[in-house]
């Protein structure tokens, strides 16, 4: 995302808690900040992309957090996949600092970010969204306004738990294929080319066939998203039975030491189990 903004000529400050990961952007003209607070200073737009609620809270409200130095009127965009409760709390904190807020998680992984093909799922005021469309258009192919703050976070959790369920069900399907003595290549082809053949299923099948689990989206992050989704549903009196089952499968993958591999590794973990 940072590289896309630089290539479009936007002045940019970047911060990463591992400074070495941010340093390469200095060659492209970005200012490498030593803290979120420093990165946010003088910025008209601040975008956060981190792993979870705890990391988001720290980058915005922690010691040297971005909100402490954000300019009045600046637009603060949280693009991480987070719980709805935290996003709403953050929105209130941002408003209290006379800044404007967008809850704008994305669909897509590293290749989509690199090519500007992300899809933004946005919660917040439409007029605030309109003011930052030139920036978001560089980062994504589509921007979908879903309603007030928290709407984007909710939709992203629904999106991701559905993906997790599909990945876990495919892992179980592979177990049945193996146990039944079916030709794996033929059986997987029937699934990927037939009615079950969603984009996620095809991606997981391809990664499994190649035994390439280099992370684009880690099993640990998928597990976190499934847990958040189950919690959000429970708070609304809904029991996500399939998501809960998928969560157990992914927790098994993490217990087997696969947490930092691509989430498609769930197929390998289940076979090992």
GUGU-999284 format. One line per 8 residues: their letters; for each residue x, z, y of N, C-alpha, C. Coordinates in Angstrom, 2 decimals. Each point is the difference from the previous one (the first is absolute). Layout:
a = X:Z:Y:X:Z:Y:X:Z:Y | ... $
This chain:
xxxxxxxx = 0.84:0.00:-1.21:-0.84:0.00:1.21:0.86:0.00:1.25 | 1.07:0.82:-0.04:0.90:0.04:1.15:0.67:-1.36:0.21 | 0.41:-0.62:-1.10:0.65:-1.31:0.10:-0.95:-1.04:0.58 | -1.26:0.07:-0.36:-1.00:-0.94:0.53:-0.14:0.18:1.52 | -0.05:1.23:0.45:-0.14:0.26:1.43:1.22:-0.48:0.77 | 1.17:0.22:-0.57:1.22:-0.48:0.66:0.02:-1.52:0.07 | -0.40:-0.66:-1.07:0.04:-1.46:-0.03:-0.97:-0.61:1.01 | -1.05:0.77:0.36:-0.97:-0.48:0.98:0.39:0.35:1.43 $
xxxxxxxx = 1.14:0.68:0.15:0.51:0.28:1.34:-0.51:1.27:0.64 | -0.66:0.87:-0.78:-0.46:1.27:0.58:1.17:0.97:0.15 | 0.10:0.68:1.14:1.01:1.06:0.12:-0.37:1.12:-0.96 | 1.00:0.52:-0.71:-0.33:0.89:-1.12:0.98:1.15:-0.12 | -0.58:1.19:-0.24:0.78:1.16:-0.41:-0.42:0.33:-1.42 | 0.98:0.37:-0.84:-0.31:0.31:-1.40:0.56:1.36:-0.36 | -0.70:0.66:-0.91:0.48:1.28:-0.52:-0.26:0.05:-1.50 | 0.98:0.45:-0.75:-0.17:0.30:-1.41:0.73:1.30:-0.26 $
xxxxxxxx = -0.58:0.85:-0.82:0.66:1.30:-0.26:1.36:-0.21:-0.67 | 0.16:-1.14:-0.72:1.32:-0.41:-0.50:0.53:-1.03:0.98 | 0.85:0.47:0.90:0.43:-0.84:1.13:0.61:-1.33:-0.44 | 0.70:0.00:-1.12:0.67:-1.22:-0.46:-1.00:-1.14:-0.24 | -1.24:0.34:-0.34:-1.00:-1.03:-0.24:-0.47:-0.65:1.29 | 0.17:0.69:1.11:-0.42:-0.54:1.30:1.10:-0.77:0.71 | 1.24:0.32:-0.32:1.13:-0.58:0.73:0.04:-1.53:-0.01 | -0.36:-0.69:-1.10:0.07:-1.46:0.02:-0.85:-0.64:1.10 $
xxxxxxxx = -1.03:0.68:0.46:-0.86:-0.59:1.02:0.66:-0.03:1.37 | 1.04:0.79:0.16:0.69:-0.01:1.30:0.64:-1.35:0.26 | 0.40:-0.70:-1.05:0.61:-1.32:0.16:-1.00:-1.00:0.56 | -1.28:0.25:-0.23:-1.04:-0.88:0.52:-0.51:0.42:1.36 | 0.58:1.05:0.56:-0.38:0.43:1.33:-0.83:1.25:0.08 | -0.31:0.60:-1.15:-0.80:1.23:0.02:0.86:1.19:0.38 | -0.63:0.97:0.64:0.67:1.27:0.29:-0.27:0.94:-1.15 | 1.03:0.53:-0.61:-0.16:0.92:-1.12:-0.08:1.41:0.55 $
xxxxxxxx = -1.15:0.62:-0.19:-0.25:1.34:0.53:0.44:1.07:-0.99 | 0.31:1.17:0.50:0.43:1.10:-0.84:-1.16:0.90:-0.42 | -1.19:-0.26:0.54:-1.18:0.80:-0.35:-1.25:-0.80:0.32 | -1.15:0.36:-0.60:-1.25:-0.64:0.39:-0.29:0.17:1.48 | 0.32:1.16:0.52:-0.22:0.26:1.43:0.76:-0.99:0.86 | 1.25:-0.24:-0.34:0.80:-0.95:0.77:-0.52:-1.42:-0.16 | -0.44:-0.35:-1.20:-0.52:-1.34:-0.24:-1.26:-0.27:0.81 | -0.83:1.03:0.19:-1.26:-0.17:0.70:0.14:-0.01:1.52 $
xxxxxxxx = 1.12:0.49:0.48:0.19:0.09:1.46:-0.09:-1.37:0.63 | -0.84:-0.12:1.01:-0.18:-1.22:0.79:-0.71:-1.12:-0.76 | -0.41:0.24:-1.25:-0.66:-1.04:-0.78:-1.48:-0.12:0.37 | -0.49:-1.24:0.09:-1.42:-0.24:0.23:-0.79:0.09:-1.30 | 0.67:-0.33:-1.11:-0.63:0.04:-1.33:0.97:0.69:-0.95 | -0.51:0.93:-0.80:0.80:0.70:-0.99:-0.67:-0.18:-1.36 | 0.76:-0.48:-0.98:-0.53:-0.25:-1.34:0.74:0.87:-1.00 | -0.74:0.70:-0.84:0.58:0.82:-1.06:-0.35:-0.59:-1.36 $
xxxxxxxx = 1.01:-0.07:-0.88:-0.22:-0.41:-1.39:0.83:0.93:-0.87 | -0.66:1.00:-0.59:0.68:1.01:-0.81:-0.77:0.23:-1.30 | 0.50:0.94:-0.83:-0.49:0.10:-1.37:-1.32:0.75:-0.17 | -0.19:1.09:0.75:-1.15:0.85:-0.29:-0.36:0.87:1.20 | -1.00:0.87:-0.17:-0.47:0.86:1.09:1.13:0.85:0.57 | 0.81:0.57:-0.87:1.06:0.88:0.45:1.00:-0.74:0.88 | 0.39:-1.19:-0.43:0.95:-0.80:0.78:-0.62:-0.43:1.32 | -1.28:-0.35:-0.02:-0.68:-0.41:1.22:-0.10:1.16:0.99 $
xxxxxxxx = -0.36:1.16:-0.50:-0.09:1.18:0.87:1.35:0.29:0.65 | 1.06:-0.14:-0.78:1.33:0.29:0.51:0.43:-1.01:1.06 | -0.28:-1.29:-0.25:0.47:-1.03:0.92:-0.77:0.03:1.32 | -1.25:0.46:-0.04:-0.79:0.06:1.24:0.07:1.36:0.68 | -0.15:1.08:-0.79:-0.19:1.33:0.59:1.13:0.98:-0.28 | 0.95:-0.39:-0.83:1.07:0.90:-0.35:1.01:0.17:1.11 | 1.08:0.72:-0.30:1.07:0.16:0.96:0.53:-1.39:0.37 | 0.06:-0.29:1.29:0.39:-1.33:0.50:-0.95:-1.09:-0.46 $
xxxxxxxx = -1.28:0.35:-0.17:-1.01:-0.98:-0.40:-0.32:-0.98:1.12 | -0.53:-1.15:-0.39:-0.26:-1.08:0.95:-1.01:0.37:1.07 | -0.99:0.82:-0.36:-1.06:0.30:0.95:0.52:0.78:1.21 | 1.07:0.74:-0.18:0.53:0.81:1.09:0.50:-0.85:1.17 | 0.41:-1.24:-0.29:0.57:-0.84:1.04:-0.84:-1.24:0.30 | -1.14:-0.13:-0.69:-0.85:-1.18:0.20:-0.55:-0.04:1.42 | 0.02:-1.18:0.60:-0.49:-0.17:1.36:-1.52:0.08:0.05 | -0.58:0.57:1.05:-1.45:-0.06:0.16:-0.46:-1.46:-0.01 $
xxxxxxxx = -1.05:-0.25:-0.76:-0.52:-1.36:-0.10:0.62:-0.84:-1.09 | 1.10:0.47:-0.60:0.63:-0.75:-1.09:-0.95:-0.07:-1.20 | 0.13:-1.06:-0.78:-0.80:-0.15:-1.22:0.86:0.43:-1.19 | -0.46:1.01:-0.73:0.71:0.51:-1.16:-0.72:-0.46:-1.26 | 0.71:-0.70:-0.85:-0.59:-0.64:-1.17:0.58:0.62:-1.27 | -0.86:0.57:-0.81:0.44:0.55:-1.28:-0.38:-1.00:-1.10 | 1.03:-0.62:-0.61:-0.24:-1.04:-1.00:0.30:0.46:-1.42 | 0.25:1.28:-0.18:0.26:0.54:-1.33:-1.32:0.18:-0.76 $
xxxxxxxx = 0.11:0.18:-1.31:-1.17:0.30:-0.83:-0.11:1.51:-0.12 | -1.02:0.56:0.66:-0.10:1.44:0.18:-1.40:0.51:-0.33 | -0.16:1.30:0.00:-1.33:0.57:-0.20:-0.83:-0.17:1.27 | -1.28:-0.13:-0.17:-0.90:-0.18:1.14:0.02:1.24:0.90 | 0.05:1.17:-0.61:-0.01:1.24:0.79:1.20:0.06:0.93 | 1.18:-0.34:-0.50:1.18:0.04:0.85:-0.07:-1.05:1.10 | -0.48:-1.18:-0.31:-0.10:-1.06:1.00:-0.92:0.44:1.14 | -1.10:0.65:-0.33:-0.91:0.46:1.04:0.63:1.12:0.83 $
xxxxxxxx = 0.76:0.87:-0.64:0.71:1.05:0.73:1.03:-0.60:0.94 | 0.72:-0.99:-0.49:0.99:-0.68:0.82:-0.65:-0.70:1.18 | -1.14:-0.62:-0.23:-0.72:-0.69:1.08:-0.34:0.98:1.12 | -0.44:1.20:-0.37:-0.33:1.01:1.02:1.24:0.43:0.77 | 1.11:0.15:-0.73:1.25:0.41:0.66:0.47:-1.07:0.98 | -0.13:-1.26:-0.39:0.42:-1.11:0.87:-0.85:-0.04:1.25 | -1.30:0.14:-0.17:-0.91:0.00:1.15:0.33:1.16:0.95 | 0.37:1.13:-0.57:0.36:1.15:0.82:1.26:-0.20:0.83 $
xxxxxxxx = 0.79:-1.00:-0.36:1.20:-0.33:0.76:-0.23:-1.19:0.93 | -1.26:-0.34:0.22:-0.37:-1.11:0.88:0.57:-1.34:-0.48 | 0.15:-0.12:-1.31:0.39:-1.28:-0.60:-1.19:-0.57:-0.76 | 0.15:-1.24:-0.45:-1.05:-0.66:-0.77:0.47:-0.19:-1.44 | -0.96:0.02:-0.94:0.36:0.06:-1.41:-0.71:-1.07:-0.81 | 0.73:-0.58:-0.95:-0.59:-0.87:-1.01:0.46:0.44:-1.38 | -0.95:0.11:-0.88:0.22:0.27:-1.42:0.05:-1.39:-0.64 | 1.20:-0.48:-0.37:0.13:-1.40:-0.40:0.92:-0.20:-1.19 $
xxxxxxxx = -0.39:0.53:-1.18:0.80:-0.28:-1.19:-0.07:-1.48:-0.36 | 0.89:-0.42:-0.88:0.08:-1.42:-0.34:-0.13:-0.20:-1.50 | -0.46:-1.19:-0.38:0.11:-0.45:-1.38:1.16:-0.98:-0.06 | 0.68:-0.01:-1.14:1.19:-0.82:-0.15:1.21:0.86:-0.27 | 1.08:-0.63:-0.48:1.22:0.73:-0.32:1.15:-0.59:0.79 | 1.23:0.29:-0.40:1.17:-0.42:0.77:0.05:-1.49:0.31 | -0.26:-0.89:-0.97:0.04:-1.43:0.32:-1.04:-0.40:1.05 | -1.18:0.62:-0.05:-1.04:-0.30:0.99:0.42:0.47:1.39 $
xxxxxxxx = 0.66:1.16:0.05:0.49:0.50:1.29:1.06:-0.92:0.57 | 0.89:-0.46:-0.86:1.10:-0.86:0.46:-0.50:-1.34:0.53 | -1.10:-0.50:-0.57:-0.51:-1.31:0.41:-1.14:0.09:1.00 | -0.36:1.21:0.43:-1.09:0.15:0.95:-1.36:-0.26:-0.60 | -0.16:0.32:-1.30:-1.25:-0.27:-0.71:-0.77:1.27:-0.35 | 0.28:1.09:0.69:-0.76:1.23:-0.23:-1.44:-0.16:0.48 | -0.89:0.84:-0.51:-1.37:0.07:0.50:-0.20:1.42:0.52 | -0.39:0.11:1.27:-0.20:1.31:0.62:-1.46:0.43:-0.14 $
xxxxxxxx = -0.20:1.21:-0.50:-1.32:0.60:-0.15:-0.13:1.06:1.08 | -0.76:-0.29:1.04:0.11:0.78:1.23:-1.22:0.88:0.27 | 0.28:1.26:0.31:-0.99:0.91:0.53:0.40:0.40:1.40 | -0.97:0.04:0.91:0.30:0.35:1.38:-0.84:-0.84:0.95 | 0.20:0.23:1.29:-0.79:-0.72:1.01:0.40:-1.48:0.03 | -0.99:-0.85:0.07:0.25:-1.44:-0.02:0.82:-0.44:1.20 | -0.22:0.62:1.15:0.77:-0.40:1.19:1.48:0.36:-0.14 | 0.28:1.08:-0.71:1.40:0.36:-0.26:0.62:-1.02:-0.95 $
xxxxxxxx = -0.74:-0.36:-1.03:0.48:-1.02:-0.93:0.29:-1.31:0.71 | -0.91:-0.43:0.86:0.19:-1.26:0.71:1.27:0.00:0.84 | 0.37:1.17:0.51:1.17:0.08:0.86:1.32:-0.19:-0.76 | -0.02:0.19:-1.32:1.24:-0.12:-0.78:-0.02:-1.17:-0.98 | -1.01:-0.84:0.09:-0.08:-1.14:-0.93:1.23:-0.90:0.05 | 0.62:-0.23:1.17:1.21:-0.85:0.00:1.11:0.54:-0.90 | 0.11:1.31:-0.09:1.01:0.60:-0.88:-0.44:-0.09:-1.45 | -1.23:0.36:-0.29:-0.47:-0.02:-1.39:-0.03:-1.41:-0.57 $
xxxxxxxx = -0.22:-1.00:0.86:-0.05:-1.39:-0.48:1.37:-0.47:-0.49 | 1.07:0.61:0.50:1.34:-0.32:-0.48:0.25:0.64:-1.37 | -0.63:1.12:-0.24:0.23:0.76:-1.22:-0.93:-0.36:-1.14 | -1.18:-0.52:0.32:-0.98:-0.25:-1.05:-0.77:-1.29:0.20 | -0.63:-0.45:-1.08:-0.82:-1.21:0.05:-1.45:0.28:0.35 | -0.39:1.29:-0.10:-1.39:0.35:0.29:-0.08:1.43:0.49 | -0.89:0.24:0.95:-0.26:1.33:0.52:-1.50:0.25:-0.10 | -0.39:1.00:-0.78:-1.42:0.26:-0.26:-0.38:1.34:0.62 $
xxxxxxxx = -0.91:-0.03:0.95:-0.48:1.24:0.62:-1.13:0.56:-0.83 | 0.13:1.27:-0.43:-0.94:0.59:-0.95:-0.88:1.09:0.59 | 0.35:0.51:1.20:-0.79:1.07:0.58:0.88:1.02:0.70 | -0.45:1.24:0.10:0.76:1.04:0.72:1.22:0.45:-0.78 | 0.81:0.87:0.63:1.19:0.54:-0.65:-0.34:0.58:-1.38 | 0.80:-0.30:-0.97:-0.24:0.43:-1.37:-0.56:-1.11:-0.87 | -0.61:-1.00:0.62:-0.59:-1.11:-0.76:1.08:-0.81:-0.72 | 1.09:-0.25:0.71:1.09:-0.74:-0.62:0.60:0.76:-1.16 $
xxxxxxxx = 0.23:1.30:0.19:0.57:0.83:-1.06:-0.89:0.02:-1.22 | -1.31:0.13:0.21:-0.93:0.03:-1.13:0.01:-1.32:-0.76 | -0.04:-1.11:0.72:-0.02:-1.30:-0.65:1.29:-0.23:-0.77 | 1.13:0.44:0.55:1.28:-0.19:-0.69:0.04:0.80:-1.30 | -0.53:1.21:-0.01:-0.02:0.79:-1.22:-0.91:-0.64:-1.04 | -1.14:-0.53:0.44:-0.89:-0.69:-0.93:0.69:-1.23:-0.58 | 0.68:-0.74:0.86:0.74:-1.18:-0.45:1.06:0.39:-1.04 | 0.77:1.04:0.31:1.12:0.34:-0.87:-0.44:0.65:-1.30 $
xxxxxxxx = -1.07:0.80:0.04:-0.42:0.60:-1.27:-0.56:-1.08:-0.92 | -0.63:-1.02:0.57:-0.48:-1.11:-0.83:1.17:-0.74:-0.64 | 1.07:-0.20:0.77:1.21:-0.63:-0.55:0.62:0.86:-1.09 | 0.06:1.30:0.22:0.57:0.90:-0.99:-0.77:0.01:-1.30 | -1.33:-0.03:0.11:-0.84:-0.04:-1.19:0.25:-1.27:-0.80 | 0.13:-1.12:0.70:0.26:-1.26:-0.69:1.35:0.03:-0.71 | 1.01:0.53:0.66:1.33:0.07:-0.61:-0.01:0.90:-1.23 | -0.66:1.15:0.11:-0.06:0.92:-1.14:-0.80:-0.60:-1.15 $
xxxxxxxx = -1.09:-0.69:0.31:-0.80:-0.60:-1.08:0.78:-1.11:-0.71 | 0.81:-0.74:0.76:0.82:-1.04:-0.62:1.06:0.62:-0.90 | 0.56:1.13:0.43:0.97:0.70:-0.84:-0.64:0.42:-1.32 | -1.24:0.48:0.06:-0.71:0.38:-1.23:-0.33:-1.23:-0.85 | -0.33:-1.11:0.67:-0.29:-1.24:-0.72:1.23:-0.45:-0.79 | 1.18:0.11:0.62:1.23:-0.37:-0.71:0.21:0.87:-1.24 | -0.37:1.28:0.11:0.12:0.88:-1.16:-0.90:-0.46:-1.14 | -1.20:-0.42:0.33:-0.93:-0.50:-1.02:0.50:-1.31:-0.60 $
xxxxxxxx = 0.55:-0.87:0.87:0.53:-1.28:-0.48:1.12:0.25:-1.01 | 0.90:0.90:0.34:1.14:0.32:-0.87:-0.49:0.62:-1.30 | -0.92:0.95:0.08:-0.48:0.70:-1.19:-0.80:-0.90:-0.92 | -0.61:-1.04:0.56:-0.86:-0.89:-0.78:0.76:-1.15:-0.64 | 1.26:-0.16:0.36:0.78:-1.08:-0.56:-0.29:-1.36:0.59 | -0.66:-0.04:1.15:-0.27:-1.28:0.66:1.27:-0.56:0.61 | 0.02:-1.32:0.17:1.11:-0.65:0.69:-0.03:0.43:1.46 | 1.01:0.76:0.47:-0.04:0.53:1.37:-0.12:-1.07:1.07 $
xxxxxxxx = 0.75:-1.09:-0.15:-0.02:-1.06:1.02:-1.39:-0.63:0.10 | -0.60:-0.29:-1.16:-1.33:-0.60:0.01:-1.04:0.97:0.56 | 0.10:1.26:-0.42:-0.99:0.98:0.44:0.08:0.23:1.51 | 1.21:0.14:0.53:0.16:0.22:1.44:-0.46:-1.22:0.77 | 0.27:-1.19:-0.53:-0.45:-1.23:0.67:-1.52:-0.04:0.10 | -0.67:0.44:-1.04:-1.47:0.02:0.03:-0.50:0.94:1.10 | 0.67:1.13:0.15:-0.40:0.95:1.04:0.31:-0.51:1.40 | 1.21:-0.50:0.20:0.40:-0.41:1.35:-0.69:-1.28:0.45 $
xxxxxxxx = -0.31:-0.88:-0.93:-0.65:-1.27:0.36:-1.52:0.08:-0.06 | -0.52:1.09:-0.52:-1.43:0.14:-0.14:-0.61:0.90:1.05 | -1.19:0.52:-0.30:-0.76:0.81:0.96:0.75:1.23:0.51 | 0.80:0.68:-0.83:0.70:1.18:0.52:1.18:-0.32:0.92 | 0.35:-1.28:0.12:1.24:-0.40:0.63:0.08:0.16:1.50 | -0.06:1.22:0.48:0.15:0.26:1.44:1.45:-0.18:0.40 | 0.24:-0.01:1.31:1.36:-0.10:0.50:0.87:1.15:-0.49 | -0.55:1.21:-0.03:0.76:1.16:-0.45:0.34:-0.13:-1.48 $
xxxxxxxx = -0.97:-0.38:-0.82:0.26:-0.13:-1.42:1.08:-1.05:-0.26 | -0.08:-1.12:0.72:1.02:-1.04:-0.18:1.37:0.49:0.42 | 0.06:0.74:1.08:1.28:0.52:0.46:0.59:0.98:-1.00 | -0.82:0.91:-0.49:0.48:0.98:-0.96:0.43:-0.68:-1.30 | -0.76:-0.99:-0.42:0.35:-0.73:-1.22:1.33:-0.73:0.16 | 0.20:-0.61:1.16:1.24:-0.73:0.25:1.21:0.94:0.01 | -0.15:1.13:0.69:1.09:0.97:0.06:0.31:0.55:-1.41 | -1.05:0.24:-0.78:0.18:0.55:-1.34:0.70:-1.01:-0.90 $
xxxxxxxx = -0.40:-1.25:0.09:0.62:-1.04:-0.83:1.48:-0.13:0.30 | 0.35:0.12:1.28:1.41:-0.11:0.40:0.75:1.32:-0.13 | -0.74:1.08:-0.27:0.58:1.35:-0.01:0.78:0.26:1.29 | -0.59:-0.47:1.10:0.60:0.18:1.33:-0.87:0.96:0.78 | 0.46:1.21:0.14:-0.77:1.03:0.69:0.69:0.45:1.29 | 0.74:-0.93:0.59:0.58:0.25:1.32:-1.14:0.32:0.97 | 0.06:1.10:0.72:-1.19:0.43:0.75:-0.32:-0.84:1.24 | -1.20:-0.54:0.03:-0.63:-0.47:1.23:-1.00:1.05:0.47 $
xxxxxxxx = -0.64:0.65:-0.98:-0.89:1.13:0.27:0.15:0.93:-1.19 | 0.53:1.18:0.23:0.42:0.85:-1.10:-1.15:0.68:-0.73 | 0.27:0.37:-1.24:-0.98:0.75:-0.79:-0.32:1.33:0.66 | 1.00:0.59:0.65:-0.23:1.28:0.67:-1.01:-0.15:1.14 | 0.12:-1.08:0.76:-0.94:-0.22:1.11:-1.40:-0.32:-0.52 | -0.09:-0.77:-1.09:-1.32:-0.28:-0.57:-0.64:1.29:-0.50 | 0.78:0.87:-0.58:-0.52:1.28:-0.48:-0.54:0.83:1.16 | 0.75:0.02:1.10:-0.44:0.72:1.20:-1.31:-0.58:0.52 $
xxxxxxxx = -0.12:-1.32:0.02:-1.22:-0.62:0.52:-1.20:0.28:-0.89 | 0.21:-0.03:-1.30:-1.08:0.34:-0.92:-0.46:1.44:0.21 | 0.96:0.91:0.18:-0.35:1.41:0.21:-0.77:0.17:1.31 | 0.44:-0.66:1.06:-0.72:0.07:1.27:-1.43:-0.53:-0.15 | -0.14:-1.11:-0.72:-1.33:-0.60:-0.17:-0.93:0.93:-0.77 | 0.52:0.57:-1.07:-0.81:0.94:-0.79:-0.44:1.18:0.87 | 0.90:0.50:0.83:-0.33:1.13:0.87:-1.05:-0.38:1.04 | 0.18:-1.17:0.62:-0.96:-0.42:1.03:-1.39:-0.20:-0.60 $
xxxxxxxx = -0.05:-0.57:-1.19:-1.29:-0.20:-0.65:-0.65:1.34:-0.35 | 0.80:0.92:-0.53:-0.51:1.32:-0.38:-0.59:0.73:1.21 | 0.65:-0.16:1.16:-0.49:0.64:1.22:-1.37:-0.54:0.41 | -0.35:-1.17:-0.54:-1.29:-0.64:0.32:-0.97:0.06:-1.18 | 0.34:0.84:-0.98:-0.88:0.20:-1.15:0.05:-1.13:-1.01 | 1.09:-0.77:0.01:0.13:-1.13:-0.92:1.15:0.28:-0.95 | -0.22:-0.22:-1.26:1.06:0.16:-0.99:0.51:-1.39:-0.40 | 1.22:-0.29:0.33:0.60:-1.28:-0.36:0.57:0.10:-1.41 $
xxxxxxxx = -0.82:-0.30:-1.00:0.42:0.19:-1.39:1.12:-0.96:-0.38 | -0.12:-1.26:0.38:1.04:-0.96:-0.38:1.29:0.26:0.77 | -0.12:0.38:1.27:1.19:0.31:0.79:0.70:1.24:-0.54 | -0.78:0.99:-0.43:0.58:1.21:-0.58:0.76:-0.32:-1.28 | -0.58:-0.88:-0.82:0.67:-0.40:-1.24:1.29:-0.76:0.32 | -0.06:-0.91:0.98:1.19:-0.76:0.40:1.07:0.94:0.55 | -0.44:1.02:0.74:0.95:0.97:0.55:0.78:0.68:-1.13 | -0.68:0.34:-1.08:0.68:0.63:-1.13:1.05:-0.94:-0.60 $
xxxxxxxx = -0.34:-1.28:-0.09:0.93:-0.99:-0.55:1.24:-0.11:0.88 | -0.20:-0.03:1.31:1.14:-0.11:0.91:0.81:1.30:0.04 | -0.66:1.13:-0.12:0.74:1.26:-0.07:0.88:0.04:-1.24 | -0.50:-0.59:-1.08:0.80:-0.10:-1.22:1.23:-0.86:0.24 | -0.15:-1.07:0.77:1.13:-0.88:0.32:1.05:0.75:0.81 | -0.44:0.80:0.97:0.93:0.78:0.80:0.71:1.04:-0.86 | -0.74:0.65:-0.89:0.58:1.01:-0.88:1.07:-0.61:-0.91 | -0.16:-1.30:-0.30:0.98:-0.70:-0.84:1.18:-0.52:0.80 $
xxxxxxxx = 0.01:0.30:1.31:1.15:-0.36:0.82:-0.09:-1.34:0.69 | -1.22:-0.55:0.14:-0.17:-1.33:0.57:-0.58:0.01:1.42 | 0.00:1.14:0.64:-0.67:0.13:1.30:0.51:-0.93:1.08 | 1.29:-0.30:-0.01:0.57:-0.81:1.06:0.06:-1.48:-0.34 | -0.52:-0.38:-1.15:-0.09:-1.41:-0.36:-1.34:-0.57:0.48 | -0.12:-1.33:-0.05:-1.24:-0.63:0.43:-1.17:0.53:-0.83 | -1.17:0.08:0.62:-1.14:0.60:-0.70:-0.37:-0.76:-1.28 | 0.42:-1.26:-0.12:-0.27:-0.77:-1.21:0.68:0.61:-1.22 $
xxxxxxxx = 0.98:0.90:0.23:0.69:0.65:-1.11:-0.93:0.87:-0.82 | -1.20:0.21:0.47:-0.98:0.79:-0.75:-0.22:-0.60:-1.39 | 0.16:-1.31:-0.13:-0.17:-0.63:-1.32:1.11:0.44:-0.95 | 1.22:0.08:0.51:1.13:0.44:-0.81:-0.12:1.48:-0.36 | -0.39:0.79:0.98:-0.13:1.44:-0.22:-1.04:0.32:-1.07 | -1.10:-0.73:0.02:-1.06:0.25:-0.98:0.46:-0.36:-1.39 | 0.77:-1.08:-0.12:0.53:-0.38:-1.32:0.96:1.07:-0.51 | 0.80:0.56:0.90:0.93:1.04:-0.39:-0.71:1.27:-0.42 $
x = -1.15:0.24:0.71:-0.75:1.22:-0.32:-0.61:-0.04:-1.37 $
